[in-house]
Amino acid sequence: MDNGQLPATHRSQQVFEDSPVFEMACRQLDAVGEVIDLDQGVLERLMKPKRSLVVSVPIRMDSGETRNFWGYRVQHSLTSGPAKGGLRYHPSVDLGEVAALAMWMSWKCGIMNLPFGGGKGGITVDCAQISLGEKERLTRRFTEEVLCIIGPRQDVMAPDLGTDEQTMAWIMDTYSMSVDYACPEIVTGKPVELGGCVGRREATGRGVVYCVMKALQEIKANASDATAVVQGFGNVGSVVCQELSTRGIKIVAVGDRYGAIANPRGIDLAALNKHMQARNLLKDFPGAEQIPSEELLTTPCTILVPAALERVITSANAGKLRCRVLAEAANGPTTPDADVILKGSDIFIIPDVLCNAGGVTVSYFEWVQDIQQYLWTEQQVNQKLEELMLRAFNQVRGFAQQRNLAMRTAALSIGVQKTAKEKMRRGLYP
Ligand code: NAD
């Protein structure tokens, strides 16, 4: 505290306007506002999240001591239906990041024509530093703290960075105990035994790959000659690797938070999965060479897939990308400054709000099934997912060509326009 500041564990970033990620989301919205000639009043409403809740989450650690974590839930828009969006556990989580991610969720739901508004939540915590029991207590207490704003018709959470099916099961249980009946529709991305949807875990990665295959057609590239580099080997990244490889595409480099590896002959995914399941570090995989993490994104390939954090493609490395297709599986991986540089290249960008929308799409299927108590087969889920992803891809591509826009601007325009139209139709209360 010598510098007059609170220690990092006590500080929280609670003003979203100060956040570079939120600023990035606002800059994108501003630019789109001009393209679609958005009413100024509506633009201002869309710039501000509808509702933001910051909670302190105290839990008993395994050691017996009590620790407090910051938790956030932001509902960007409630115009089109319940807020929908993931819950992220990561040390960099703050209110601005969560607000930006919530805004992007609104546009994503708009592009996919889903009856949801955008929401997002998070806890500032490093999952590698807490035990499973601590994670469960943190999740249950967080759920208690945000009970006043969540509900199957108000706000429905799903997994994101650092959270998974088990996290959703704890939320479902905590919420169900509070309302006194089993309520699977309070979250999506939960285990299938609890009303989860078959294929939800794989949905984001599958959706990414449906878009990639369309993009390869657009640039007239053959899948059999294509190579891919993937940053992130979690839920999304590992499924993307699997689905690409099933289609004959060679994965030549992969990285995660601990390091990166490359093998120009193609990484043996079955062996890598086995290596990871045995709780080894990805960078120690014997079937590939270690490379510096900062070289991963600039490794030459046909398809580059950032599937980890936001703002990894910046003005510093955008000019060095050596790919033909940039498939944004992560949320917000490319900064607006990097976008300007990429505009002058021949890289085909599949923007995040379209590329990773498979997750929220199958979350929608899950929510519908839970409400109706009627279960679909995995084949039905995958077929419907592919149909909706390709419809959205074609719509965005068509709009981009018609108006001579970048794919990102076209995608955001469609998403923003849908929410804006609904706001205008509903009018202003009272
Ligand atoms: P996850 O926690 O399962 O995996 C994250 C991966 O990123 C891990 O391999 C981790 O090691 C890696 N990573 C973390 N920090 C890194 C760093 N500094 N450098 C390189 N790699 C790093 O998370 P996920 O669910 O796969 O989500 C990944 C991205 O996809 C996030 O941006 C998330 O918002 C987005 N997304 C996820 C879903 C979903 O359904 N899970 C849906 C839409 C978008």
Boltz pocket constraint, residues with backbone or C-beta under 6 A from the ligand:
constraints:
  - pocket:
      binder: B
      contacts: [[A, 159], [A, 160], [A, 161], [A, 162], [A, 163], [A, 200], [A, 201], [A, 204], [A, 231], [A, 232], [A, 233], [A, 234], [A, 235], [A, 236], [A, 237], [A, 255], [A, 256], [A, 257], [A, 258], [A, 307], [A, 308], [A, 309], [A, 310], [A, 329], [A, 330], [A, 331], [A, 356], [A, 357], [A, 359], [A, 360]]
      max_distance: 6.0
